[in-house]
């Protein structure tokens, strides 16, 4: 702990030295800010950053080939210990390796902050220090790309510290992934986020100097800054907290507004200036494995189909109360039709709602209304192989070996499917909770109603009064 604190103080001192070089005098709140000279408006030149060796043809299925990971910070914070095992499975499935500790062969350290002993060692040894957010990004891209966003790099204060605890932040002009990232950055910095803007907000983060929120913030004298202000704070520039009126935070023309300030992450990017090299032997082994998978997947369906067609439909029927009630999600209509015929022949039935369903059949985790409502109700989420094996056996087989596992989605969404189902079986997530949905909510009212009610929540027909909200605030049921 003492070493961590000492490193944290050293980190702050280094950041101050950088800031002395780059900062200009703070402009008073009442005065109009002045633009920085052109040479300071543009970020300093960054040497080319590499993933793998340029020119190496790394297959998408093995895009983490040559990468050896260690993990810091996250294991201590995970309430769900299964999530770490999921990360390991995903990394291995993509060609990477996970070591239990930071070893000499490690190329990457997954960490949340810059204050752990493991981070200090990794930085000293030239390892690539990145966050789980970076891992999610490369999983989507199927390519090991260098960190391009502030959230891809560990923040510069201990987990749980809140440098922005006095701020209430709103955002304007950002959409989709950019907006989601800013919400997460606000949370990590310890600030409160609001989707709306009111007089109590202390900061408005803008993509451009226009729009209704921007005009209102100016009228109410709420500081309007670019995203670089929050990026700088996360990366250790705590001077930005008192220099909120600085002219560099009033420039709204950055092509990549969520990119880190290169001067603050020079040491973190150093390891990315040398590419990860993959031996020809490792690449050949991966390509051979892929060819085997393609061959297996090409031959298997035809053989299975031939065997299935030879089997006569079973005549045995099971009691209705014991029959599986199955919902399907993520399939083409023709597939559902085929599965339904076999389900009926085996004595099962198709559930018309999650309230009646006992099984959900899917090939992957999806955010469909069927999947989200079934999560709270069904006993099993299984793959089509369960029904196919039941058809071959002429009876419904045990579901456990065919439980859906989607490690990639579990990393992207930050959850464990197995643990989520266990918790839902123990107690409905929103049991005893009351919700009021505003008319303009997205997804639609009907979709949100189905999701909330399936998890035990109850909806209020009328908007509760302020007094009623305050009454329920303490017991958190509204």
N, C-alpha and C positions, 0 to 999 in steps of 0.2 A: 504493500500500500504506500509506503514511504517513497519507494522508487517511482511508483506511478505519479505521485504528487510532484516529485522532483522533476520528472520528465514533462509533466503538464506545465510547470512554471518555466522550464526551459523553452517549451514550445511557444508559450506566450511571449517570452523575451525575443525569440527569433521572429515572431510575427510583427512585433513592435519595430524591430530593425527594418523589416521589409516595408512597413507602413511609413516609417520616417523617410524612406527613399521615394515612395510613390504618392504620399498624401500631400495635398495642398491645404492651405488654411481653410478652416470650416467657415461656411457662409452663414451669418446670423439668420434666424428664422424670418425676420421681417424683410430682409434684403432679397432681391432677385438673384438667383444663382447664376454663375457665369460658367461658360463651357470650358472644359479643359483644352489645352493646346492640342492640335491634331495628332501629334506624336504620342500623346498620352491617352487619347480616346481609343486607340486600337490596342488590343492585347499584345504583349511582346511575342516575338516569333517563337514557336514551339518546334523543336526538332521532330522529325517524322516518328510517329509511334507505330509499333508493330504488334500484331498478334502472333501468327506463325511466320515462318520464313517466307518472304515474298517469292511467289512462283511455285511453292509447294501446293499440290492439289490435295487438300484435306477434305475428305468426304463429309457431307453435312451430318450424317449419322454418328460420326466420330470427331466432331469439331473440337473436342477438348483433349484430343490425343496429344500426349507429351506434357500435359498439365498435372501437377501433383499438388493437392490442396491440403492445408491445415486450417482449422477453424478456431477462432478466439471470440470472446464476448458472448456470442449467441447461445452456446450451451447453458450458461448460467442464467440466461433470461427466458429460456423457453419453458413455458408452462407445460407444453406438450412435447415430451421427450422423444416421441415418435418422429417428430418433424426432422430432427437431425439425421435419423436413419434414412428418411426420405431423400434428403439432400444428397446423402452418400450414394443412394441407388441411382439418382438422376445423373450425378457426375460420372459414375461408373458406366452407365448406359450410353453416355456421350463420349466415351473413350478416355475419361480422366481417372485419377486415382485420389483417394483421400487417406492421408496418414493421421494416426491418432495424435501426434505431436508435430511440432515444427522440426523437420529434419533437414539435412543438407540437400536432399534431392527435391525438396518442395520448391515449386515455382510460384505458387500463389498462397496468400493468406486471406481467408474470408474473415473480416472483422468489422465491427460497427464503429469503433472509436480508435483514436491514436494514443491512448494512454495505458494500454496493457503492456506488460513485459514482453509478451510474444510479439506485439507490434514493433516494439523498439528493436528486438532481435531481428525480425523480418526485414525491417527497413535497413538496418546495418548490413545485412547479408544480401541486399539487393533483390528481395522478393517482391512480387507484385501484390500490393495490399488493396483489396477491393471489398465491396459490400455484397450482401445478399441481393440488393437491388440490381447490381451489375450482373450477378448470376441470372436473375430473372430476364434481364435484357438480352443476354447472349443466348439464352434458351429460346427466346422468341425469334431471334435472328438466325439461329443455327450456325453461328459463326463467332469465333473468339475475337471480338473487337475491343480496342482500347477504351478506357473509361472516358466518356465525353460529357458526362453530366456530373454535377456536384454530388448527387445521391449515389453515384458509383464509387465514391471515395469515402473512407472513414472520417467522421467528424472529429473536431479537435478538442472535445471536452469529454469528461467521464459520462458513461451512460447514466441517465437520470438527472444530470445537471440541466439547469434551465436558464440559459443566458437571456432569453426573451420572455421570461415569466410575467413581465409587466405589460406586455403588448397584447393587443387584440387586433388581429390582422385579417383584412379582406383582400380579395384578388379580383382584377378585372382584365379582360382581353385574352386570357389564357383559356384554352379548351382541352378536353380529352386528357391525354397523358400528361401534358404540361400542367394542367390544373391539378390533377391527382398528385403529381410530384410536389407541387407547391404546398398542398395540404399536408403531405407527409413531412416536408421540411419544416413547416410551421410547428407541427407536433413535436418533432425531434428537438427543435430549438426551445421548446417549453412555452410557446405562445398559444393563445386561444385563436381558433379560426372561426370566422363567420362567413356564410355564403352571401349575406346581405351587408350593406354599409349603413351605419348609423353614427350618431355623434360620439358614441362611446368608443368607436374604433380609434386606434392610435396610429395605424399605418395602413396605407393602401398600396399594394404591389401591382404595378401597371405594366402591360405589355407595350402600350402606346399612350401618348398624352392626349387622349380624347375619350369620349363616352360619358354617359350619365353619371356613373360612379365617380369618374375623374373630376367632372365639373362640381359635383356635390362635395367631394373631398376638399377641393380648393375653396369652395364657399365656407365650409366648416373648419378650414385651416388644419386639416388632417394631412400629414406629410405623405406625398406621393413619391414612391421610389420604384426603381426597376428591380428585377429579381436578383441582380447582383448583390444587392444589400443583404439579403437573406443568405445567399450563397457564401458571401464573405464571412458572415457570423459563424456559420456551420464549420467553416474551415479555419477558424481561429482568429479572424480579424474582429476582435471585440471592440475596437475603437469605432467600428461602424455604428454601434449602439448610440454613441453620443454625436456621431458625425452624420446623422441621418439626412441633414440638409446639404451634404457635400455635393458638388456639381456632378461628380462621376455617377452618382445614383439618380441623376435626373436625365440621363441619356437613354432614350427608348428606341435606339436603332440597332441594338446588338442582334446579329443574325442568329445567334444561339444564346438566348437569354439565361438559360439554366446551366450553361457551361461554367466550370470553375475558373477562378482567376488564376492564370498560369503562375503568377508570382507567389501564390500561396501554396501551390501543389507541385512546385518544381522537384522537390525530393521524392514525392509519390510517383511522379511520371518517369523518373529516371530509369526504373526497371523496364519500362515499356519501350525504351529506345534500342533494346536488343531483342530480337525475335526469339520465340521458343522454337527450338530445332527438334524435328522429329526424324528419327533414323529411318532409313529405307526399309529396314527389317520390320520395324513397328508398323509402318505404313502398309507394307505387303501383307502382314498378318491381319490387319483390319480389313483390307480389301478382300482377302480370302474369306474372312468371316461373313462379310456382307454378301458375297456371292453365294455362300452356303445358305444364308437366310432367304435370299431371293429364290433359290432353287427349291427350298423347303416350302415356301409360301406358294410357289407356282404349282407344285405337285400335290400338296396336301388337300386343297379344296376338291379337286377332281376325284381323288380317292375316297374322301369322306362322302361326297355326294353319291358316288356309286354304291357305297355300302349302305347309306341311308335309304336309297330307293329300293334296296332289296328287302328291307325290313317292313313287315306288315304293320298296319296301325294296330295298337294294342286294343283289345276288347274290354280289358279290366277297367272298372270305374272306381273312383275313390269318393268318400263322403264329401258333400259340398263344403262342410265346415273345415275340412282338411285340405281342400283344393287350393293351390297357389292362385292368388289374384295378382296378375302381372300388368305393369305399365311399361310401355316402350318409349324411349326418347333417343333422338339422334339417328333414326333409321329412315331409309327411303320407304315409300308406301308399299312397294312390292316386297321388300324384306319383311315389313310388319305383317303383311298378308300371309307370307310363308310361315313365319313364326307363330302366328295366330292359329293356323290350321293344325300345327303340331301340338300346340298348347291345348287346344280343344280335344284333340285325339287322345292326349294323355290324361284328360280329366280336369285340366285347369281352366281358368277363365281370365278374360281381359277385364281389368279394373277400369271403371270410367272416371275415377277420381282418386287422389292420393289418400283420402280418408278410408277408402275400401281396400287399397293396395297392400299386399304383403311383400311383393317383389318389384323392384325397378330394374329393367334390363337396359344397359347402356354399354358403349365401347370406351367412353371417356367421360371425364367430369365436364359438364356443360352448365351454363347459367340459364337454362330454360326453366319455364315455370313448372314443368313436370319434375325436373330434377330438384329444384329448390323446395317444392312442396313435399315431395316424396322423402327428402332427407329427414324430415321430422317424424315420418309415419311408418315407413316400410321397415320390415325386419332385415331384408337383404337387398343389396345393390349388386347385381350379378352381370356377367358378360354373356353373350350369346352361346358360348361354349357350354354353359350349364344346360340350356335347352337341347342343344345338339347331343350332349352326352346322355341326357334323359331319354331322348328319342331312340338312341342306340340301345339303351338299357331297358326300354319299354316301361320305365317308371321314373318318377322324379328322384334324382340323386341328391346327395348332400350338397348344400350350397357353398359351404366354406371354401373348398378348393377353387371355386369359380367366382369368388368375391372380386369386384372391380378394384383394380389398382392402377392409379394414374399418377405416378410420381412427379411427372413434369408439371401437371396442373396443381398438385399439392404444393410444389415449390412456388409457382407463380402466384397462387392465391394465399399462401402462408397458412396451410392447415393440414391436418391428417384426417383422411376420410374415415379410416377405421375408428379413430378416437371420437370424431364428430358423431358417428352413428351410435357409439356406445353412450355418449352423453345424452343424445336425443332419446334413447331407450330408457335411460334413468329418469329423465325429467324433461318435459317440453321446454324449449328455450325461452319462450315468451309467456309461459303460464303465469297468470296473475297480473299480467301487464295490460294496460289499456292504451290504445293509440288513437290519435286523431290525424286523418290524412287530409292535407290541403288539396283543393280542387286541381291545381296545376302540377301535381306530383308526377314524376317520371321514374320508373315505369308507370303504367296507367293505374287508376284506382282499383280496377278489378284484379289486376295482377298482384299489386301490393296486398290487397285484401286476402287473396288466396294464400300468399306466402305467409303473412302474419297469422292468419287463423289456423293454418296447418301446424304452426309451431306453438299453438296455444294462446295466442294473443287475442284480445277483444277490441273491436273498433267502436269508437264513439260516433254517433250520428251527427252530433252538433259540436261545434268548437267550444271547448271548456273555457270558462271565464278565467281571468287572471287570478282571482282569489282561489278558485278550484285548483289551478295549476300549482300555486304556492302551497296549498294544503297537501298535495300529493308529492311535492318535491322531496320532502324528507324521506318518505318510504320508497321513493323511486318506482312507483307503479304506473306513472303516467308519462 
